[in-house]
Amino acid sequence: MHIIYNKWPKIAKESYESKQKIIEFKKINHIVFSGMGGSGTLGDIFSAIFSCTNIQIDVIKGYNLPKTVSKNTLVISTSVSGNTIETISVLKDAIKKNCKIISFSSGGKIINMCNKNKIEYRIIPKSINPRTSLVEYLYSMLKVLQPILPITKKEVKDSIIELEKTMNNISSKNLHSNNLSLKLAKSMSKIPVVYFPDGLGAAAVRFKNSLEENSKMHIIIEDVIEVCHNGIVSWENYSKDIRPILIQGKNDNKKTKKHWLVLKEFFATKKIKYEEVNSIDGNILSKIINLIYLLDYATIYRAIINQKDPSPVISIDFIKKRV
């Protein structure tokens, strides 16, 4: 897996420069992203990108479309395998409700459905597993969805340049003390409790998913504003089995920054050690994908420290055979 992660900047560049055909949908006022796991993360990332627009965005990680869909709704279904039952269910619902639809997959039942119903689709190859396929799918989708995106080609290319810089620090070619992912991995001997700001939720959710799948560890995540209204009380019964990790954005809202300062002050009064992870400067895509890259790699290092193979997900296979 680490070999694929080392190639993420190259894969991102090649995917964005691919010959994938861009969409030509018109009169879209509502977009629904449907996907589970890593495909769901793609929806979270695009939701953050669209947050600066007036277009209604829904990310569906389940079986049903929202009741608000119409003929002007674009449903974007993503399943790396093409066989995700929840995503197939949403796709069937979208067909019945005559929505605009495009699917992204490596093959499977979804592509067969698209061919049968004359629905637009794009085939994107799968890497060794859906987790490592994230950038290939993300940057292929950025290419295909370009006409409706509120970010420019330059911003997308800037994010790839930043990925290259991040790779030089965190990759397996740099196993030194300045490696931010390795440093974070070594600190995660406890159960991480991750706090994040509005706008960077996609990175936090992906971190949770990757730590669970790669490192086979428990993890808790919560919005930093919300935690100041309830979760903070749990630290009154502090256990050394848990460790806070603060994911902070370079341009967090002024009030959010105040919450970070107060939270750190509170931890200091309780003598609770915490780790800090900061986003890079740049556009929202650059911030999120580079945070995901750093955090994902930390979960690979943590898996190695835990003497776990990050690739197998036996428990997920157990569920899939029975659902």
C-alpha angles and dihedrals in degrees: 000000000000090000090058092046090053087058097050095108091049092046090049092052094047092047094051091047093047124119093249109146115246120233124260102197117145135201098025116167100157131040126194121193113200123192145111131232111344090002088055089053088059088058090050091052093049091046088058091048092052093046090098092060136073093238113117110240126194126182111203118200097173144040108297140064119230115262091242096074119120141163087286092057117105111210113201110194118191129185121155092203094038090224104084104137096210093051091046089053092053091047091053089050091050091052091052092049093049095237123162106262141191125172132202120201145130090240133282131115094329093063090048089052091049092051092047093050097036092243123159115254140165123213114221119181119244121237120217089299138354093263095060091044093068100104094042089056096039097052094040088053091047087056095046096043094043097118093061100037122109092216128080131239088249091057090051091049090047089056090055091051088052090049088058091053091048091048091056089058104039106032127110087255088072109053094161135117093267092062102113095199093049091047091052092046092055090053093054099081087118130057105282119230104198124201121192139174129244108279097034097065091111090063093048094049091048090049089053093049094046096047090050094047101035103033097026090228137138118247136176124209130188140164110261094230093050093047090058088062098050120342093064090071092065090067088068084077093045118184122196087222090080133060129194119233116193116205106197132185123224090229101035115159114276091245091048090054088054089054090052091053093048092046091052090048089053092050089050092055089052093043090237115159117222139181125230127212117185129198121235123249116267143068124336093262092052092049096049101041094045091049089050090050093051094044095043091052090050088058090053091051090046090052089055091048088050089049090239128139104235095206107068119075100185095164092055090050088052090056096043092054090056104038 
